[in-house]
């Protein structure tokens, strides 16, 4: 029996408006902290290493948040995506196809724009991948805060788009930045995933099996040299989403219900706290709109993501390849496409990987500041569009009721 107070707190944290608010507060605190006289304490905390060295897990707190806590968020996102694919909005093939097509457009066009604008600049041989990813947590947080009057299918579309988008970005990270992949660990991860799938098929319910299996899957993916959040998505998608006769909730629904408050209140805000601390000084600000790397990122994210997502979606619907989400118009989808330009998590990671060791290190800071600025701009523009569309939907609903 769950105590009433604890249950009420979980319900409160489960609402995405609260989760989005905590996330944005954590990001703001990080930016202020990293640019204050206490900046050294922020860096020391983020870079403090903990964990068993024998298992090659002596990682900084920032890395634990990125590879560990974020994996839980991706697991929850994978659970929700699986539920929508099996019994929800995306059970229709044409509706499921649209976010996949949109994600491909939202990866390809930003990469082309960034490669063209930054051509010949040191670090841009791989830095073109910086603007390809949509940040799931921040995009959904902004949608929760400003798009509450938009039909629920908007969230499903954005979630699906962002998950596919990030999977493509993670594949790019593996291809571009992984020196060697440990095949033995890859095979171990695959074996764990097969065992998890089989246990789901056999209707095994004990956490004594699933918790060690999930941890071993995460560890194997991490040791293989692949971004460990991939383990979370894979496990979520392999979780059973249909209910059996006499079963009130499916395993996917139960797990999502239990883990989502932890994801919203702890995992994502802590990650944002360690990832958002970008130093913004006079040199960085002066270079933002003149430095070619910065311009490549700004144009790639704000123009490339928006036009790539919306343009490909419009073409897919017009030619009958896919169908629009229920109750959403093209103007709604354009607003959601702008949110797709919030490229935070993976974009900052790629900036670190691509620009490490370039020049005196300031290029990486400029790139991160460009990601942060563009993500803020996309958040504000997307919010304004969503609020406007929300008023339209509210007026339509009121007219229908009368």
Secondary structure in CASP SS format (residue, H / E / C, confidence):
PFRMAT SS
TARGET T0000
AUTHOR 0000-0000-0000
METHOD secondary structure of the structure
MODEL  1
X C 1.00
X C 1.00
X C 1.00
X H 1.00
X H 1.00
X H 1.00
X H 1.00
X H 1.00
X H 1.00
X H 1.00
X H 1.00
X H 1.00
X H 1.00
X H 1.00
X C 1.00
X H 1.00
X H 1.00
X H 1.00
X H 1.00
X H 1.00
X H 1.00
X H 1.00
X H 1.00
X H 1.00
X H 1.00
X H 1.00
X H 1.00
X H 1.00
X H 1.00
X H 1.00
X H 1.00
X H 1.00
X H 1.00
X H 1.00
X C 1.00
X C 1.00
X C 1.00
X C 1.00
X H 1.00
X H 1.00
X H 1.00
X H 1.00
X H 1.00
X H 1.00
X H 1.00
X H 1.00
X C 1.00
X C 1.00
X E 1.00
X E 1.00
X C 1.00
X C 1.00
X H 1.00
X H 1.00
X H 1.00
X C 1.00
X C 1.00
X C 1.00
X E 1.00
X E 1.00
X H 1.00
X H 1.00
X H 1.00
X H 1.00
X H 1.00
X H 1.00
X H 1.00
X H 1.00
X H 1.00
X H 1.00
X H 1.00
X H 1.00
X H 1.00
X H 1.00
X H 1.00
X H 1.00
X H 1.00
X H 1.00
X H 1.00
X H 1.00
X H 1.00
X H 1.00
X H 1.00
X H 1.00
X H 1.00
X H 1.00
X H 1.00
X C 1.00
X H 1.00
X H 1.00
X H 1.00
X C 1.00
X H 1.00
X H 1.00
X H 1.00
X H 1.00
X H 1.00
X H 1.00
X H 1.00
X H 1.00
X H 1.00
X H 1.00
X H 1.00
X H 1.00
X H 1.00
X H 1.00
X H 1.00
X H 1.00
X H 1.00
X H 1.00
X H 1.00
X H 1.00
X H 1.00
X H 1.00
X H 1.00
X H 1.00
X H 1.00
X C 1.00
X C 1.00
X C 1.00
X C 1.00
X C 1.00
X C 1.00
X H 1.00
X H 1.00
X H 1.00
X H 1.00
X C 1.00
X C 1.00
X H 1.00
X H 1.00
X H 1.00
X C 1.00
X C 1.00
X C 1.00
X H 1.00
X H 1.00
X H 1.00
X H 1.00
X H 1.00
X H 1.00
X H 1.00
X H 1.00
X H 1.00
X H 1.00
X H 1.00
X C 1.00
X C 1.00
X C 1.00
X C 1.00
X C 1.00
X C 1.00
X H 1.00
X H 1.00
X H 1.00
X H 1.00
X H 1.00
X H 1.00
X H 1.00
X H 1.00
X H 1.00
X H 1.00
X H 1.00
X H 1.00
X H 1.00
X H 1.00
X H 1.00
X H 1.00
X H 1.00
X H 1.00
X H 1.00
X H 1.00
X H 1.00
X H 1.00
X H 1.00
X H 1.00
X H 1.00
X C 1.00
X C 1.00
X C 1.00
X C 1.00
X C 1.00
X H 1.00
X H 1.00
X H 1.00
X H 1.00
X H 1.00
X H 1.00
X H 1.00
X H 1.00
X H 1.00
X H 1.00
X H 1.00
X H 1.00
X H 1.00
X H 1.00
X H 1.00
X H 1.00
X H 1.00
X H 1.00
X H 1.00
X C 1.00
X C 1.00
X C 1.00
X C 1.00
X C 1.00
X H 1.00
X H 1.00
X H 1.00
X H 1.00
X H 1.00
X H 1.00
X H 1.00
X H 1.00
X H 1.00
X H 1.00
X H 1.00
X H 1.00
X H 1.00
X H 1.00
X H 1.00
X H 1.00
X H 1.00
X C 1.00
X C 1.00
X C 1.00
X C 1.00
X C 1.00
X H 1.00
X H 1.00
X H 1.00
X H 1.00
X H 1.00
X H 1.00
X H 1.00
X H 1.00
X H 1.00
X C 1.00
X C 1.00
X C 1.00
X C 1.00
X C 1.00
X C 1.00
X C 1.00
X C 1.00
X C 1.00
X C 1.00
X C 1.00
X C 1.00
X C 1.00
X H 1.00
X H 1.00
X H 1.00
X H 1.00
X H 1.00
X H 1.00
X H 1.00
X H 1.00
X H 1.00
X H 1.00
X H 1.00
X H 1.00
X H 1.00
X H 1.00
X H 1.00
X H 1.00
X H 1.00
X H 1.00
X H 1.00
X H 1.00
X H 1.00
X H 1.00
X H 1.00
X H 1.00
X H 1.00
X C 1.00
X C 1.00
X C 1.00
X C 1.00
X C 1.00
X C 1.00
X H 1.00
X H 1.00
X H 1.00
X H 1.00
X H 1.00
X H 1.00
X C 1.00
X C 1.00
X C 1.00
X C 1.00
X H 1.00
X H 1.00
X H 1.00
X H 1.00
X H 1.00
X H 1.00
X H 1.00
X H 1.00
X H 1.00
X H 1.00
X H 1.00
X H 1.00
X H 1.00
X H 1.00
X H 1.00
X H 1.00
X H 1.00
X H 1.00
X H 1.00
X H 1.00
X H 1.00
X H 1.00
X H 1.00
X H 1.00
X H 1.00
X H 1.00
X H 1.00
X C 1.00
X C 1.00
X C 1.00
X C 1.00
X C 1.00
X C 1.00
X C 1.00
X C 1.00
X C 1.00
X C 1.00
X C 1.00
X H 1.00
X H 1.00
X H 1.00
X H 1.00
X H 1.00
X H 1.00
X H 1.00
X H 1.00
X H 1.00
X H 1.00
X C 1.00
X C 1.00
X C 1.00
X C 1.00
X C 1.00
X H 1.00
X H 1.00
X H 1.00
X H 1.00
X H 1.00
X H 1.00
X H 1.00
X H 1.00
X H 1.00
X H 1.00
X H 1.00
X C 1.00
X C 1.00
X C 1.00
X C 1.00
X C 1.00
X C 1.00
X H 1.00
X H 1.00
X H 1.00
X H 1.00
X H 1.00
X H 1.00
X H 1.00
X H 1.00
X H 1.00
X H 1.00
X H 1.00
X H 1.00
X H 1.00
X H 1.00
X H 1.00
X H 1.00
X H 1.00
X H 1.00
X H 1.00
X H 1.00
X H 1.00
X H 1.00
X H 1.00
X H 1.00
X H 1.00
X H 1.00
X H 1.00
X H 1.00
X H 1.00
X H 1.00
X H 1.00
X H 1.00
X H 1.00
X H 1.00
X H 1.00
X H 1.00
X H 1.00
X H 1.00
X H 1.00
X H 1.00
X C 1.00
END
